Amino acid sequence: MILSDKANQIGESPTLKITAKAKALKAQGLDVIDLSVGEPDFPTPENIKQAGIKAIEENFTKYTQNDGIPGLKQAIIHRLKEDLGLDYQPEEIIASTGAKSSLYHLLQALINQGDEVIIPAPYWVTYPYAVQLAQGKPVIVPTREEDGFLLRPDQLRAAITPATKAVIINNPSNPTGAAYNRRQLEELAEVALEEEIFVIADEIYYRLVFDDFRFVSLAALGEEIKKRTIIINGVSKSYSMTGWRIGFTAGPVEIINAMGKIQSHTTSNPCSISQKAAEEAFQGPQIDVSKMVAEFQRRRNYALMRLQSIPHVSCFKPQGAFYLFPNFSYYYDKEFNNFRIRNSYGLAYFLLKKAHVALVPGAAFGADNYLRISYSTSMENLEKGMDRLIQAISELKTPKKVIQIRLDNTITHHQGSVARDGNISTSMRDALVAEMETHLSYENYYEWNANINGAIIQLRTNVAHLYQFWQENWYPAQLESDLEPHGIIYAVDGIAGREPRAFYNSETKTGIVVNADNYAPLRSLALGMVTDISERLFNAQGVRGMTADYQGQGVLLTGPKGTKKTELFFSLLQQEGWRLHSNDYIFVRFAGGMPLADVGERKLFLPTPTVESFPRLAGLFDHSRCENVITTKEDCQDMDCLRQDDCRLERGAPFCYRASSKAYSLLDPYWIEGPKKHVKRTALRWIFILRYDKTSPAMVEFDPEDALRILEFGESLGIRSGPSPKETQPFFNPHLLVKTPERLEFQKQFFRRLLENCRVLLFNSGVGKADDIISRIKESS
């Protein structure tokens, strides 16, 4: 993987993406009304522009002080005093490249790994991602429309844990326009002081309030709460200066100093010209702000009136900002010309395509029942947009027959593989087992014996999801109460202070998985354990690879990642006469000198992105048990898909199988055309060792000893996904647990015999195709 984990864990801003999509459609000549924009449509006031021009003419175009020029900081202090009654010193102020930059630097300065930040929902889309980038944990607390979308003090208190560092209060709020009055803020401040947490007060919209609402800054409630409050603000919204990129932070000196150090290594000082313009904005005439507020209030009233005319739509009356946040959930499961609306993404997609009106799905703000409508556009556009929206909504009808796919999908807190120690001592095993058993209380204890290739493996776990997958994945063992298993695996989650990890002791045949509630680590440990047991008791060896049967001939594809093994394998299966044997792991024993391959698993553990190679699987996954299938656009991890304009989740699909490489399904192989397409045993005749490049021949016969050398060292001949070398795995087998010289030599001797009894070819999947394999086998038949 080229990209970092944190880059893959965050998504592009949905609001910016929708705005870009609306602009792209306009560029194609479509008359799109953009009600998604989060910026005022007014020009920057003339006096502010002139200040910027003057700065250029006076060559004020060099680096400035990192935290902002003195004049700007004094202007900020002046505005905070005049508007909010707040007193700050220059060292308590830092100017940054926009309020978003201010928030980023603040969280980097304030949050340690694992610190929790409470975020009321609906929330501005950047808040959770900014916390995650600081290695913190966003704790989302849903608010209710009937409470005015305001965080209640009892909700705040209930969300606080020993790990809580701060709460973010956006006042007025994007996307709801909700604003807190003095009493409501005092109640929140009381909780914050009692619990000793910080308050991040995002007050970027504080000048844009309506109906004589009196805005009060949380920091103005007293000196004690001021010490625990950090204000985020800027010029973008109140002065129509979104492109000038000036934000500021006001707060305790130690936090401001820390932000300054971080800023000095990111953006350095904000733009010198913009600083001069912002200084004029804060110090100069404020009449243009009042004019904007009056016009925004007029537009709010009009749009709210139009929304109230739509049946079954509710809409909170905002006190500030320039957004409406109506509830359209009544129209979910309605349809237009067979296009089903399932969620806010689907409704926004429908309105863009059908009515050419761009809105932002509420799911982007953590509230899927809603859409965000921005009235920061001309009254003419607002009227036209509301006309189109109302007409399009009126055309949605209840379908004659509703077929709702409810995916059996579990989202786990851990995803991916875990570090593993396959050779722990018996004393360490005893200590770990004792620790595990203290966390297996009777009310959440699950136990099941599985028969895996003749070995009885007992699972003991406190995770219901792992228990369910375990039961489905393997064949059941006998139910006698005194049955003695060949091995035992403990899979225990929720142990404080431990990183996800797996352990194995070969002497006692004991495996342990700690704090990994996804199935892959448990399955891998089980396969490795059975391999350890089978090679001693049953003279059978575990082999990693994909196997198919063609007219009684077993065909094994093996190789490292990046050799297009999955695409090649499922291309073969779509051909006449090819039957599925295993998609990952087999156990091979010799009978009469013939290598017979058996499948130890009852079901296929398949990455759901496999649907790209075998689209028919999608309908089968719908009825299978799954884990970590992506259900929201914000969680999509498919970078290629995110760069495209047409996305299933944006069209309102309830889930997407290709959106994460860490999503899996347990699929019954007989669902793929029954026994005619699946075999449990095959006699291996062909072994294709895969590589990937664009220059080597498609296929060459391989000497068994040369093949053995590649397998023994797990030589990587695949696509390089990054600058660092790939980790090699002996025999391309990540499930191997015991890798002592003695055991690896045992494996080597087994593979020597296997290779001598099969036709072995080196296959270059960068050049060759499935048809080449089929032709070679047919020619030799």
Buried (B, 14 or more C-beta within 10 A) or exposed (E): EEEEEEEBEBBBBBBEBBBBBBBEBBEEEEEBBBBBBBBBBBEBBEBBBEBBEBBEEEEBEEEBBBBBBEBBBBBBBEBBEEBBEBEBEBEBBBBBBBBBBBBBBBBBBBBEEEBBBBBBBBBBBBBBBBBBBBBBBBBBBEBEBEEBBBBBBEBBBEBBEEEBBBBBBBBBBBBBBBBBBEEBBBBBBBBBBEEEBBBBBBBBBBBBBBEEEEBBBBBBBEEEBBEBBBBBBBBBBBBBBBEBBBBBBBBBEEBBBBBBEBBEEEBEBBBBBBBBBBBBBBBBEBEBBEEBBEBBBBBBBBBBEBBEEBEEBBBBBBBBBBBBBBBBBBBBBBBBEEBBBBBBBBBBBBBBBBBBBBBBBBBBBBBBBBBBBBBBBEEEBBBBBBBBBBEBBEEBEEEEEEEEEEBBBBBBEBBBBBEBEBBBEEEEBEEBBEBBEEBBEEEBEBEBBBBBBBBBBBBBBBBEBBBBBBBBBBEEBEEEEEEEBBBBBBBBBEBEEEEBBBBBBBEBBBBBBBBBBBBBBBBBBBBBBBBBBBBEEBEBBBBBBBBBBBEEBBBBBBBBBBBBBBBBBBBBBEEEEBBBBBBBBBBBBBEEEEBBBBBBBBBBBBBBBBBBBBEEBBEBBBBBBBBBBBBBBBBBBBEEBBEEEEBBBBBBBBBBBBBBBBBBBBBBBBBBEEEEBBBBEBBBBBBBBBBBEEEBEBBEEBEBEEBBEBBBEBBBBBBEEEEEEBEEBBBBBBBBBBBEEEBBEBBBEBBBBBBEBBBBBBBBBBBBBBEBBBEBBEEEE
